[in-house]
């Protein structure tokens, strides 16, 4: 456990294992512990780095507007403080979008990015998805729990998990984390306008992935469109939108192959 000071915020960081550095960037309001089982599996072959995003759980919020670029700068600072050389990055949902901003702004710190179902409103415009996100924002003004239940239904609340998977309880105050997510991260995702051309220009290998249980959903189609734009095949991983976290053993086996093959 450590902290990294970045732009007025002290970020909480955890590392486990030995080997080439690999950063996991969480989805939703997930803190470093949200992917603890995945990190443990990957730590058999890698030095795995996880952290609480700015304003989440044990990390400070700092001042100013939160954008995906600012989150990307935070991730680069975390890698600068913890990684010896280029690091592989695995991002899930908002973490995948953050990873895409990271490779564009800091291509010199990433060896390969696995981007699992990044929510890219500028890439795949969908009226139903926009309406669902609008509804979540509306609910969050009065009841963040209702908003997150709505988002869970939208992203796949019924997706199955790997036998033995045990979700970690959130660190800190979960309601405060949800308020922070809907006040800052949620609009940051929706206003991201990152495009395929800018991602390709980074020259960092990007592997778009989608969950087998997510086929046809908006986030899966975002990953498909990203893969198509980069001239790559979409790689499917076990589970759904949260598949890499909810299927830690199977996902780790697949991820090891993906980061080594690039």
Secondary structure as UniProt FT lines:
FT   STRAND          2..6
FT   TURN            7..8
FT   STRAND          9..16
FT   STRAND          20..25
FT   TURN            28..29
FT   HELIX           32..35
FT   HELIX           36..42
FT   TURN            43..45
FT   STRAND          46..51
FT   TURN            54..55
FT   TURN            57..58
FT   HELIX           68..82
FT   STRAND          87..92
FT   HELIX           94..105
FT   HELIX           107..109
FT   STRAND          110..116
FT   TURN            121..123
FT   HELIX           127..140
FT   TURN            141..142
FT   HELIX           144..155
FT   TURN            156..158
FT   TURN            163..164
FT   HELIX           174..180
FT   HELIX           181..185
FT   HELIX           186..190
FT   HELIX           196..201
FT   STRAND          205..211
FT   HELIX           212..214
FT   TURN            215..216
FT   HELIX           218..230
FT   STRAND          235..237
FT   TURN            241..242
FT   HELIX           243..246
FT   HELIX           248..261
//
